[in-house]
Amino acid sequence: MTPDPLATLPLDTTAALPLHLVTESAFASWMAAQPTAQRWLQRSAFRPDRGRWQIVPDAGGAPALVCVGLGTAMPGNHDLCWLGAALADRLPPGDYRLAPAAELIGPPENALALGWGTGGYRYARYRPSLSVTRRARLHSPAGADRVWLAAAIASQQLARDLINTPANDMGPEELANVAGDLAQQQGGNIEIVSGAMLDQHFPLIAAVGKGSPRAPRLIDLKFARPGAPRVTLVGKGVCFDTGGLDIKASAGMLLMKKDMGGAASALGVALMLRMLDVKVDLRVLIPAVENSVDGAAFRPGDVCRSRKGLTVEIGNTDAEGRLVLADALTLAGEDQPDLLIDLATLTGAARIALGAELPPVYGGDAALVGELVKSGQECADPLWAMPLWDGYDDELSSRIADLNNAPSSGLGGSITAALFLRRFVAHPQRWLHLDIYGWNPRDRPGRPVGAEAQGVRAIANLLRQRYG
């Protein structure tokens, strides 16, 4: 994690070059008020297309301002965020500030600064030369929420770093150590359930993890605030997924270090909530396992008993994430939280339906789902509401057990996975499920190929708005 999340967003505005954000409709009038810029930009054939920029010199040839195109209209929070990342990535190193006429108000201002602050992210643990040492700095715009920005940037960096770490250095034990460090730094307590206690009380977690020499465990992280609303986060912590005996092809296994992306994002949410001092009694549950293959690995056709008591026929050992989540969700419900949220890199079906950038969100209360989606729109963390369609529930049926973990048809896979999880949720009306990807498949400013934190800001904003 970067020691200072606001390193590229200082407060001092001394000698900073002004950024003028200009839409196509305002371009002519803006140029009329900037005679020197007008001549330069006309000779340069500059047009204010979104993301296009031009440094304009003064009469002596020194840089005087930067004209930044916004396209046909002021972009929304999501586009504005990544415009900020592009500017931070592509402008020459130096100091910049928003020109007075370009000062944004409220969340859009945060969005631009957020993108700027995350634009230089590089995962440099094994290759320190990748670290960006000198970058463009944006002097914090008037009205920007620096406390929120610091929390948002730090939490995104934490989640990205954890997901990017290869499985040989991020197994169940190492993930538990990270959670323990977070507890120590942010005033929490942690308990780890493993060994015989795991076998006895969390049989599905134990079943998935028993094929690996790296012992599974349940991580139980608490930040107690007696009397405050009780919120529990559950993050899927499959530190590597071979697919088990239903083994993946090599291409499908290549990115499986990211299968603990739900756990990384849940820890990111916890960090953000603590940095913002959101008034919640917070619990984070992470079933941490490696789904591997040896003579002890669970098999297709096995029937396993869950913590809830329901029996599950194993239709496919590669549908392991919902199994470990089932035990953790059952435990979460026993504590009767006011709100239960799980995050998981759960299904390829979600990617087919919505792509890499737009995670689906499910829940038993459509208004609550809509509230989270709206929260994500406000902080450049997009989500898409999806239906818990009861008509697909019988796809989970089994001839010999209470349910099957992998419907044979494969259709509506993200929905049936959510329906499976719902069987283990005590109060679905107070539950949200995010089926995230946790990965950027292509290089863009602020979003290099590799890990991505999804749902972190949306959840933290929702809880901040609800509970203060």
C-alpha positions as CSV (number, residue, x, y, z in Angstrom):
1,M,0.0,0.0,0.0
2,T,1.3,3.5,-0.8
3,P,2.3,5.3,2.4
4,D,0.5,8.5,1.4
5,P,-2.6,7.9,-0.8
6,L,-2.7,11.6,-1.5
7,A,0.9,12.0,-2.7
8,T,-0.3,13.1,-6.1
9,L,-3.1,15.3,-4.7
10,P,-1.3,18.0,-2.6
11,L,-3.0,21.0,-1.1
12,D,-0.5,23.8,-2.1
13,T,-1.4,25.5,-5.4
14,T,1.9,27.5,-5.8
15,A,3.1,27.6,-9.4
16,A,0.6,25.0,-10.6
17,L,-0.4,25.0,-14.2
18,P,-4.1,25.6,-14.7
19,L,-6.3,22.9,-16.3
20,H,-9.2,24.3,-18.3
21,L,-11.9,21.7,-18.9
22,V,-13.9,22.7,-21.9
23,T,-16.9,21.1,-23.7
24,E,-17.4,21.4,-27.4
25,S,-20.4,23.8,-26.9
26,A,-18.3,26.1,-24.7
27,F,-15.1,25.9,-26.7
28,A,-15.7,29.0,-28.9
29,S,-16.6,31.3,-26.1
30,W,-13.8,30.0,-24.0
31,M,-11.3,30.7,-26.8
32,A,-12.7,34.2,-27.3
33,A,-11.6,34.9,-23.7
34,Q,-8.1,33.4,-24.3
35,P,-6.6,35.3,-27.3
36,T,-3.1,33.7,-26.9
37,A,-4.6,30.3,-26.5
38,Q,-7.0,30.9,-29.4
39,R,-4.1,31.5,-31.9
40,W,-2.1,28.5,-30.6
41,L,-5.0,26.1,-30.6
42,Q,-6.2,27.1,-34.0
43,R,-2.8,26.6,-35.5
44,S,-2.6,23.2,-33.7
45,A,-6.1,22.2,-35.1
46,F,-7.1,21.4,-31.6
47,R,-10.7,20.2,-31.0
48,P,-12.0,19.5,-27.4
49,D,-12.7,15.8,-28.0
50,R,-13.1,14.0,-24.7
51,G,-9.6,13.2,-23.3
52,R,-7.7,15.3,-25.7
53,W,-5.4,17.9,-24.2
54,Q,-3.0,20.6,-25.3
55,I,-0.4,22.6,-23.4
56,V,-0.6,26.3,-24.4
57,P,2.4,28.6,-24.0
58,D,2.4,32.2,-23.0
59,A,4.0,35.0,-25.2
60,G,7.4,34.0,-23.9
61,G,7.0,30.3,-24.7
62,A,6.6,29.1,-21.2
63,P,3.6,26.8,-20.4
64,A,0.6,28.9,-19.5
65,L,-2.3,26.5,-19.3
66,V,-3.6,23.2,-20.4
67,C,-6.8,22.9,-22.4
68,V,-8.6,19.6,-21.7
69,G,-11.5,18.5,-24.0
70,L,-14.6,17.0,-22.4
71,G,-16.4,16.2,-25.7
72,T,-20.1,17.1,-26.2
73,A,-21.0,17.4,-22.5
74,M,-19.6,17.1,-19.0
75,P,-18.9,13.4,-18.5
76,G,-20.5,11.4,-15.7
77,N,-18.6,10.3,-12.6
78,H,-17.2,7.1,-14.1
79,D,-15.8,8.8,-17.3
80,L,-14.6,11.8,-15.3
81,C,-12.7,9.5,-13.0
82,W,-10.8,7.8,-15.8
83,L,-10.3,11.1,-17.5
84,G,-8.4,12.1,-14.4
85,A,-6.4,8.9,-14.5
86,A,-5.5,9.5,-18.2
87,L,-4.4,13.1,-17.4
88,A,-2.2,11.9,-14.5
89,D,-0.7,9.2,-16.7
90,R,0.0,11.3,-19.8
91,L,0.7,14.9,-18.7
92,P,4.3,15.8,-18.2
93,P,5.5,15.5,-14.6
94,G,4.7,18.7,-12.7
95,D,2.0,20.5,-10.8
96,Y,-1.5,21.2,-12.1
97,R,-4.7,22.7,-10.7
98,L,-8.2,23.2,-12.0
99,A,-8.8,26.7,-13.4
100,P,-11.4,28.6,-11.5
101,A,-13.9,28.4,-14.3
102,A,-13.4,24.6,-14.4
103,E,-14.0,24.0,-10.7
104,L,-16.4,21.1,-10.4
105,I,-18.9,20.7,-7.6
106,G,-19.3,17.8,-5.2
107,P,-18.9,14.2,-6.3
108,P,-17.7,15.0,-9.9
109,E,-14.8,16.8,-8.3
110,N,-14.0,13.8,-6.2
111,A,-14.3,11.6,-9.3
112,L,-11.6,13.5,-11.2
113,A,-9.3,13.5,-8.2
114,L,-9.9,9.8,-7.5
115,G,-8.9,8.9,-11.0
116,W,-5.8,11.1,-10.7
117,G,-4.9,9.5,-7.4
118,T,-5.2,6.0,-8.7
119,G,-3.7,6.7,-12.2
120,G,-0.2,5.8,-11.2
121,Y,-0.9,2.4,-9.7
122,R,1.6,-0.3,-10.5
123,Y,2.2,-3.7,-8.9
124,A,5.9,-3.6,-8.2
125,R,6.5,-6.2,-5.5
126,Y,8.7,-8.3,-7.7
127,R,9.9,-5.6,-10.1
128,P,10.5,-2.4,-8.2
129,S,11.5,-0.6,-11.4
130,L,7.8,-0.5,-12.2
131,S,7.2,2.0,-9.4
132,V,6.3,5.4,-10.7
133,T,8.6,7.9,-8.9
134,R,7.7,11.2,-10.6
135,R,4.2,12.0,-11.8
136,A,1.9,14.8,-12.5
137,R,0.3,16.2,-9.3
138,L,-3.2,17.7,-9.1
139,H,-3.5,20.3,-6.4
140,S,-6.7,19.4,-4.6
141,P,-9.7,21.2,-6.1
142,A,-11.8,23.3,-3.8
143,G,-14.5,21.2,-2.3
144,A,-12.7,17.9,-2.8
145,D,-13.2,15.5,0.1
146,R,-9.7,14.6,1.0
147,V,-10.6,12.2,3.8
148,W,-12.8,10.2,1.4
149,L,-10.2,10.3,-1.4
150,A,-7.5,9.0,0.9
151,A,-9.7,6.1,2.1
152,A,-10.9,5.3,-1.5
153,I,-7.4,5.3,-2.9
154,A,-5.8,3.3,0.0
155,S,-8.6,0.6,-0.1
156,Q,-8.3,0.2,-3.9
157,Q,-4.5,-0.2,-3.6
158,L,-4.9,-2.8,-0.8
159,A,-7.4,-4.9,-2.8
160,R,-5.4,-4.6,-6.0
161,D,-2.1,-5.6,-4.3
162,L,-3.7,-8.7,-2.7
163,I,-5.3,-9.9,-5.9
164,N,-2.1,-9.3,-7.9
165,T,0.0,-11.3,-5.5
166,P,0.6,-14.8,-7.0
167,A,-0.7,-17.8,-5.1
168,N,2.7,-19.0,-4.0
169,D,2.9,-15.9,-1.8
170,M,-0.9,-15.5,-1.1
171,G,-2.3,-18.7,0.3
172,P,-4.8,-19.1,3.1
173,E,-2.2,-18.5,5.8
174,E,-0.8,-15.4,4.1
175,L,-4.3,-14.0,3.6
176,A,-5.1,-14.6,7.3
177,N,-1.9,-12.7,8.1
178,V,-3.0,-9.7,6.0
179,A,-6.3,-9.7,7.8
180,G,-4.4,-9.8,11.1
181,D,-2.3,-6.9,10.1
182,L,-5.4,-4.9,9.2
183,A,-7.0,-5.7,12.6
184,Q,-3.9,-4.5,14.4
185,Q,-3.6,-1.3,12.3
186,Q,-7.3,-0.4,12.5
187,G,-8.2,-1.5,16.0
188,G,-9.9,-4.8,15.3
189,N,-9.8,-8.3,16.6
190,I,-9.3,-11.5,14.6
191,E,-10.0,-15.2,15.2
192,I,-8.9,-18.0,12.9
193,V,-10.8,-21.3,12.8
194,S,-8.8,-24.2,11.4
195,G,-8.0,-27.9,11.8
196,A,-10.5,-30.1,13.6
197,M,-12.8,-27.2,14.5
198,L,-13.1,-26.3,10.8
199,D,-14.0,-30.0,10.0
200,Q,-16.6,-30.0,12.7
201,H,-18.3,-26.6,12.3
202,F,-17.6,-25.6,8.7
203,P,-17.7,-28.9,6.7
204,L,-18.1,-27.3,3.2
205,I,-15.0,-25.1,3.7
206,A,-13.1,-28.1,5.0
207,A,-14.2,-30.3,2.0
208,V,-13.1,-27.8,-0.6
209,G,-9.7,-27.2,1.0
210,K,-8.7,-30.7,1.9
211,G,-7.1,-31.5,-1.4
212,S,-4.3,-28.9,-0.7
213,P,-1.4,-29.2,1.7
214,R,-2.1,-25.5,2.6
215,A,-4.7,-25.9,5.3
216,P,-8.0,-24.0,4.9
217,R,-9.3,-21.7,7.5
218,L,-12.1,-19.3,8.4
219,I,-11.0,-15.8,9.1
220,D,-13.3,-13.9,11.5
221,L,-12.3,-10.2,11.7
222,K,-14.2,-7.8,13.9
223,F,-14.2,-4.1,14.5
224,A,-16.7,-3.8,17.3
225,R,-18.8,-0.7,18.0
226,P,-21.4,-1.7,20.5
227,G,-24.8,-0.3,19.8
228,A,-24.1,0.6,16.2
229,P,-25.8,-1.0,13.2
230,R,-24.3,-4.5,12.6
231,V,-22.8,-5.1,9.2
232,T,-21.2,-8.3,8.1
233,L,-19.0,-8.7,5.0
234,V,-18.3,-12.1,3.5
235,G,-15.5,-12.4,1.0
236,K,-14.7,-15.5,-1.1
237,G,-11.1,-16.4,-0.3
238,V,-10.2,-19.1,-2.8
239,C,-6.5,-18.3,-3.0
240,F,-6.0,-20.6,-6.0
241,D,-8.5,-22.6,-8.0
242,T,-7.4,-25.5,-10.1
243,G,-11.0,-26.6,-10.5
244,G,-10.4,-29.6,-8.3
245,L,-10.9,-33.0,-9.9
246,D,-13.1,-31.2,-12.5
247,I,-9.8,-29.6,-13.4
248,K,-9.6,-26.4,-15.4
249,A,-7.7,-26.1,-18.7
250,S,-4.5,-24.2,-18.4
251,A,-6.0,-21.1,-20.0
252,G,-8.8,-21.1,-17.4
253,M,-6.3,-21.7,-14.6
254,L,-3.9,-18.9,-15.5
255,L,-5.8,-16.1,-13.7
256,M,-6.9,-18.1,-10.7
257,K,-4.7,-16.3,-8.3
258,K,-7.5,-13.7,-8.5
259,D,-10.1,-16.1,-7.1
260,M,-9.7,-14.5,-3.7
261,G,-10.8,-11.2,-5.2
262,G,-13.9,-11.2,-3.1
263,A,-11.9,-11.5,0.1
264,A,-9.5,-8.7,-1.1
265,S,-12.4,-6.4,-1.8
266,A,-14.0,-7.2,1.5
267,L,-10.8,-6.2,3.3
268,G,-10.7,-3.1,1.1
269,V,-14.2,-2.2,2.2
270,A,-13.2,-2.7,5.9
271,L,-10.2,-0.4,5.5
272,M,-12.3,2.3,3.8
273,L,-14.9,2.1,6.5
274,R,-12.3,2.4,9.2
275,M,-10.5,5.3,7.6
276,L,-13.9,7.1,7.2
277,D,-14.9,6.2,10.7
278,V,-18.3,4.9,9.5
279,K,-20.5,4.2,12.6
280,V,-21.0,0.4,12.1
281,D,-20.3,-2.7,14.2
282,L,-18.3,-4.4,11.5
283,R,-17.5,-8.1,11.0
284,V,-15.6,-9.6,8.0
285,L,-15.7,-13.3,7.4
286,I,-13.3,-14.9,4.9
287,P,-13.4,-18.6,4.1
288,A,-9.8,-19.0,2.9
289,V,-8.9,-22.2,0.9
290,E,-7.0,-23.5,-2.0
291,N,-9.0,-25.8,-4.3
292,S,-6.3,-28.3,-5.3
293,V,-6.0,-31.9,-6.4
294,D,-4.6,-34.9,-4.5
295,G,-6.0,-38.2,-3.1
296,A,-7.9,-36.4,-0.4
297,A,-9.7,-33.9,-2.8
298,F,-13.5,-33.9,-2.8
299,R,-15.1,-35.6,-5.8
300,P,-17.9,-35.0,-8.2
301,G,-20.9,-36.9,-6.9
302,D,-19.9,-36.6,-3.2
303,V,-22.6,-35.4,-0.8
304,C,-21.3,-33.0,1.8
305,R,-23.2,-31.6,4.8
306,S,-23.2,-27.9,5.3
307,R,-23.0,-25.9,8.6
308,K,-26.7,-25.1,8.1
309,G,-27.4,-28.8,8.0
310,L,-28.4,-28.9,4.3
311,T,-26.8,-31.6,2.2
312,V,-25.1,-30.7,-1.0
313,E,-24.4,-33.0,-3.9
314,I,-21.2,-32.0,-5.7
315,G,-22.2,-31.6,-9.3
316,N,-18.9,-30.0,-10.2
317,T,-15.8,-29.4,-8.0
318,D,-15.1,-26.2,-9.9
319,A,-18.2,-24.6,-8.4
320,E,-16.4,-24.4,-5.1
321,G,-16.8,-20.8,-4.3
322,R,-20.5,-21.1,-3.5
323,L,-19.7,-24.0,-1.1
324,V,-17.2,-22.1,1.1
325,L,-19.5,-19.0,1.0
326,A,-22.4,-21.2,2.1
327,D,-20.8,-22.0,5.5
328,A,-19.6,-18.4,6.0
329,L,-23.1,-17.0,5.2
330,T,-24.7,-19.4,7.6
331,L,-22.3,-18.2,10.4
332,A,-23.0,-14.6,9.5
333,G,-26.7,-15.1,9.8
334,E,-26.4,-16.6,13.2
335,D,-25.3,-13.2,14.4
336,Q,-28.4,-11.5,13.0
337,P,-26.6,-8.6,11.3
338,D,-28.6,-5.6,10.1
339,L,-27.0,-5.9,6.7
340,L,-25.1,-8.8,5.1
341,I,-23.0,-8.3,2.0
342,D,-20.9,-10.9,0.2
343,L,-18.4,-10.4,-2.6
344,A,-17.1,-13.2,-4.8
345,T,-15.4,-13.9,-8.1
346,L,-18.1,-16.5,-8.5
347,T,-19.2,-17.2,-12.1
348,G,-18.0,-16.8,-15.7
349,A,-21.6,-16.4,-16.5
350,A,-21.6,-12.9,-15.0
351,R,-18.7,-11.9,-17.3
352,I,-20.6,-13.3,-20.3
353,A,-23.7,-11.3,-19.4
354,L,-22.1,-8.0,-18.3
355,G,-18.4,-8.1,-19.2
356,A,-15.4,-7.4,-17.0
357,E,-16.3,-3.9,-15.8
358,L,-19.9,-4.2,-14.6
359,P,-20.5,-6.7,-11.8
360,P,-24.0,-7.9,-11.2
361,V,-25.6,-7.3,-7.7
362,Y,-28.4,-9.5,-6.3
363,G,-30.5,-9.2,-3.2
364,G,-33.8,-10.0,-1.6
365,D,-34.9,-6.3,-1.5
366,A,-35.0,-4.6,-4.9
367,A,-34.9,-1.1,-3.2
368,L,-31.7,-2.1,-1.3
369,V,-30.1,-3.3,-4.5
370,G,-31.1,-0.1,-6.2
371,E,-29.6,1.9,-3.4
372,L,-26.3,0.2,-3.8
373,V,-26.3,0.6,-7.6
374,K,-27.0,4.4,-7.1
375,S,-24.2,4.6,-4.6
376,G,-21.8,3.0,-7.2
377,Q,-22.9,5.5,-9.8
378,E,-22.0,8.4,-7.5
379,C,-18.4,7.2,-6.9
380,A,-17.3,5.7,-10.2
381,D,-17.9,2.1,-9.1
382,P,-20.5,0.7,-11.4
383,L,-22.8,-2.2,-10.6
384,W,-25.9,-3.7,-12.3
385,A,-29.0,-5.0,-10.7
386,M,-29.9,-8.6,-11.5
387,P,-32.9,-10.7,-10.7
388,L,-33.1,-13.5,-8.1
389,W,-35.5,-15.3,-10.5
390,D,-37.3,-17.9,-8.4
391,G,-38.2,-19.8,-11.6
392,Y,-34.7,-21.1,-11.8
393,D,-34.5,-22.3,-8.2
394,D,-35.5,-25.8,-9.1
395,E,-32.3,-26.0,-11.2
396,L,-30.5,-26.6,-7.9
397,S,-32.4,-29.8,-7.2
398,S,-30.7,-33.1,-6.5
399,R,-32.1,-36.6,-6.4
400,I,-30.1,-37.6,-3.4
401,A,-29.4,-34.4,-1.5
402,D,-31.1,-31.2,-0.5
403,L,-29.5,-29.4,-3.4
404,N,-26.8,-29.6,-6.1
405,N,-24.0,-27.1,-6.3
406,A,-23.8,-27.0,-10.1
407,P,-27.0,-27.0,-12.3
408,S,-26.4,-29.2,-15.4
409,S,-27.9,-26.7,-17.9
410,G,-25.3,-24.0,-17.3
411,L,-27.9,-21.4,-18.4
412,G,-28.4,-18.3,-16.1
413,G,-25.3,-19.4,-14.2
414,S,-24.8,-16.2,-12.2
415,I,-28.5,-16.2,-11.2
416,T,-28.5,-19.9,-10.1
417,A,-25.3,-19.3,-8.1
418,A,-27.0,-16.4,-6.3
419,L,-30.0,-18.6,-5.7
420,F,-27.7,-21.2,-4.2
421,L,-26.2,-18.7,-1.8
422,R,-29.7,-17.5,-0.8
423,R,-30.4,-20.9,0.6
424,F,-27.9,-20.2,3.3
425,V,-28.9,-16.6,4.1
426,A,-31.1,-16.2,7.2
427,H,-32.7,-12.9,6.0
428,P,-32.5,-12.4,2.3
429,Q,-34.2,-9.0,2.6
430,R,-31.1,-7.7,4.4
431,W,-28.6,-9.4,2.0
432,L,-26.6,-8.2,-1.0
433,H,-24.4,-10.4,-3.3
434,L,-21.8,-9.1,-5.7
435,D,-20.5,-11.4,-8.4
436,I,-17.3,-9.5,-9.3
437,Y,-14.5,-10.2,-11.8
438,G,-11.7,-8.5,-9.9
439,W,-9.5,-8.1,-13.0
440,N,-8.7,-5.6,-15.8
441,P,-8.2,-7.6,-19.0
442,R,-6.7,-4.7,-21.0
443,D,-4.5,-1.7,-20.4
444,R,-6.1,1.7,-19.9
445,P,-5.0,4.7,-17.8
446,G,-5.5,4.0,-14.2
447,R,-6.5,0.4,-15.0
448,P,-3.4,-1.6,-16.0
449,V,-3.9,-5.2,-16.9
450,G,-4.2,-7.0,-13.5
451,A,-6.2,-6.7,-10.4
452,E,-9.2,-4.5,-9.9
453,A,-11.2,-3.6,-6.8
454,Q,-14.9,-3.8,-7.5
455,G,-17.8,-2.8,-5.3
456,V,-15.5,-1.4,-2.6
457,R,-16.4,2.3,-3.0
458,A,-20.0,1.5,-3.7
459,I,-20.5,-0.5,-0.5
460,A,-18.5,1.9,1.7
461,N,-20.5,4.9,0.3
462,L,-23.8,3.0,0.9
463,L,-22.9,2.4,4.5
464,R,-21.6,5.9,5.0
465,Q,-24.8,7.4,3.7
466,R,-27.0,5.0,5.8
467,Y,-25.1,5.2,9.0
468,G,-22.8,8.3,8.9
